[in-house]
Amino acid sequence: MIFNIRCKGITLQDKSHDYIEKKLTALKRYYQQNDVDSYQTNVSIEQNTAKDGAEVYVEVRIAVGKKVFIAEEKASTVEEGIDLIHDKLKTQLQRYKEKMQDHHAE
């Protein structure tokens, strides 16, 4: 499990760093069992320059085998953005897992 967290224009506290790893590690239950050892997670956090009320822009890319899952969100805090992204990635990974199970069942 490899985490790459990149921040631009914002300083990430240790508490937020741990929260990100905890939330995204929880998604591993949706991976195929043989893919768990070979995934990489890239997290990009930037200060939002748009005047839409959101403070940060968060993007997460999870590479599982040859498949890449991407979610992005604008939020007022890093934790809020990670929560929203967690839900999006959970949906994507559940669909992928179900698709793979249906494919192997045939």
SEDRENGU-539730 format. One record per residue (C-alpha): residue in three letters; x, y, z. Coordinates in steps of 0.5 Angstrom, whole numbers, plus 500, padded with zeros to 3 digits. Layout:
<nodes>
<node resn="Ala" u="X" v="Y" w="Z"/>
...
</nodes>
This chain:
<nodes>
<node resn="Met" u="500" v="500" w="500"/>
<node resn="Ile" u="503" v="506" w="498"/>
<node resn="Phe" u="501" v="513" w="499"/>
<node resn="Asn" u="503" v="519" w="496"/>
<node resn="Ile" u="500" v="526" w="498"/>
<node resn="Arg" u="502" v="532" w="495"/>
<node resn="Cys" u="500" v="539" w="497"/>
<node resn="Lys" u="500" v="546" w="494"/>
<node resn="Gly" u="499" v="552" w="497"/>
<node resn="Ile" u="497" v="549" w="503"/>
<node resn="Thr" u="500" v="546" w="509"/>
<node resn="Leu" u="497" v="539" w="512"/>
<node resn="Gln" u="497" v="538" w="519"/>
<node resn="Asp" u="499" v="531" w="522"/>
<node resn="Lys" u="492" v="530" w="524"/>
<node resn="Ser" u="489" v="531" w="517"/>
<node resn="His" u="495" v="526" w="514"/>
<node resn="Asp" u="493" v="521" w="519"/>
<node resn="Tyr" u="485" v="522" w="517"/>
<node resn="Ile" u="487" v="521" w="510"/>
<node resn="Glu" u="491" v="515" w="510"/>
<node resn="Lys" u="485" v="512" w="515"/>
<node resn="Lys" u="479" v="513" w="510"/>
<node resn="Leu" u="483" v="511" w="504"/>
<node resn="Thr" u="486" v="505" w="507"/>
<node resn="Ala" u="478" v="503" w="509"/>
<node resn="Leu" u="477" v="502" w="502"/>
<node resn="Lys" u="481" v="496" w="501"/>
<node resn="Arg" u="476" v="492" w="503"/>
<node resn="Tyr" u="473" v="493" w="496"/>
<node resn="Tyr" u="479" v="491" w="492"/>
<node resn="Gln" u="480" v="484" w="489"/>
<node resn="Gln" u="484" v="480" w="494"/>
<node resn="Asn" u="490" v="479" w="489"/>
<node resn="Asp" u="490" v="486" w="488"/>
<node resn="Val" u="491" v="489" w="495"/>
<node resn="Asp" u="499" v="488" w="495"/>
<node resn="Ser" u="499" v="492" w="488"/>
<node resn="Tyr" u="496" v="499" w="489"/>
<node resn="Gln" u="498" v="506" w="489"/>
<node resn="Thr" u="494" v="512" w="492"/>
<node resn="Asn" u="496" v="519" w="490"/>
<node resn="Val" u="492" v="525" w="494"/>
<node resn="Ser" u="493" v="532" w="491"/>
<node resn="Ile" u="491" v="538" w="495"/>
<node resn="Glu" u="491" v="545" w="493"/>
<node resn="Gln" u="488" v="551" w="496"/>
<node resn="Asn" u="482" v="553" w="491"/>
<node resn="Thr" u="483" v="560" w="488"/>
<node resn="Ala" u="476" v="560" w="485"/>
<node resn="Lys" u="471" v="565" w="489"/>
<node resn="Asp" u="466" v="559" w="490"/>
<node resn="Gly" u="467" v="559" w="497"/>
<node resn="Ala" u="471" v="552" w="498"/>
<node resn="Glu" u="477" v="553" w="501"/>
<node resn="Val" u="481" v="547" w="498"/>
<node resn="Tyr" u="481" v="542" w="492"/>
<node resn="Val" u="482" v="535" w="493"/>
<node resn="Glu" u="484" v="530" w="488"/>
<node resn="Val" u="485" v="522" w="489"/>
<node resn="Arg" u="487" v="517" w="484"/>
<node resn="Ile" u="488" v="510" w="486"/>
<node resn="Ala" u="491" v="505" w="482"/>
<node resn="Val" u="489" v="498" w="483"/>
<node resn="Gly" u="492" v="493" w="478"/>
<node resn="Lys" u="491" v="496" w="471"/>
<node resn="Lys" u="485" v="500" w="473"/>
<node resn="Val" u="485" v="507" w="476"/>
<node resn="Phe" u="480" v="510" w="480"/>
<node resn="Ile" u="479" v="518" w="480"/>
<node resn="Ala" u="475" v="522" w="485"/>
<node resn="Glu" u="475" v="530" w="486"/>
<node resn="Glu" u="472" v="535" w="490"/>
<node resn="Lys" u="472" v="542" w="492"/>
<node resn="Ala" u="471" v="543" w="500"/>
<node resn="Ser" u="471" v="548" w="506"/>
<node resn="Thr" u="476" v="543" w="509"/>
<node resn="Val" u="481" v="537" w="507"/>
<node resn="Glu" u="477" v="532" w="512"/>
<node resn="Glu" u="470" v="534" w="509"/>
<node resn="Gly" u="473" v="533" w="502"/>
<node resn="Ile" u="476" v="526" w="504"/>
<node resn="Asp" u="469" v="524" w="506"/>
<node resn="Leu" u="466" v="526" w="500"/>
<node resn="Ile" u="471" v="523" w="496"/>
<node resn="His" u="471" v="517" w="500"/>
<node resn="Asp" u="464" v="516" w="498"/>
<node resn="Lys" u="465" v="517" w="491"/>
<node resn="Leu" u="471" v="512" w="491"/>
<node resn="Lys" u="467" v="507" w="495"/>
<node resn="Thr" u="461" v="507" w="489"/>
<node resn="Gln" u="466" v="506" w="484"/>
<node resn="Leu" u="470" v="500" w="487"/>
<node resn="Gln" u="464" v="497" w="489"/>
<node resn="Arg" u="461" v="497" w="482"/>
<node resn="Tyr" u="468" v="494" w="479"/>
<node resn="Lys" u="468" v="489" w="485"/>
<node resn="Glu" u="461" v="487" w="483"/>
<node resn="Lys" u="463" v="487" w="475"/>
<node resn="Met" u="469" v="483" w="476"/>
<node resn="Gln" u="465" v="478" w="481"/>
<node resn="Asp" u="460" v="477" w="475"/>
<node resn="His" u="465" v="476" w="470"/>
<node resn="His" u="469" v="471" w="474"/>
<node resn="Ala" u="462" v="467" w="475"/>
<node resn="Glu" u="460" v="466" w="468"/>
</nodes>
